[in-house]
Amino acid sequence: MNVASLATTLPMLLVGMLGIFLVIGVIILVVTLLNKIFSSKGE
């Protein structure tokens, strides 16, 4: 296992994982907002 290659790829891996979590969070926010909008219109 090459330590130098790990040191260069680790920041990219962390940025990728952060991006994934951000996208998941945005999707959850949009779904909850749509749910609130359409549930309030139904009443």
N, C-alpha and C positions, 0 to 999 in steps of 0.2 A: 504494500500500500504506500503510495507516494504522498508524503506530507505536503509537499509544495503544491501539488495539483489539488489536494483537499483544501488548502488555504485559498486557492483562487476560485474554486467552484462553490465553496460554502456560502459566500455572500449572495451569489446568484440563486442558490437554492433557497436561502432565507427570503429573498425578494419575491421569488416565485410563490412560496408558501404564503407570504403576506398578501400577495395579489389574489390568491385563491380565497383566503379568508375574507378579504374585502368584497370580492364578488359575491360570496355566499351571504355576507351581511347585507349587501344591497338587495339581493333577491328576497331575503326574508323581510326587509323593510317594505319593498314594493308589494309583496304578497299581503302583508298585514294592512297596509294602506288601502289596497284594493278591497280587502275583506271589510274594512270599516266603512268604506264608501258605499259598497253595494248592500251591506247589511242595514245601514241607516236608510237607504232609499227604499228598501223592502217594507219598512214599517209604516 
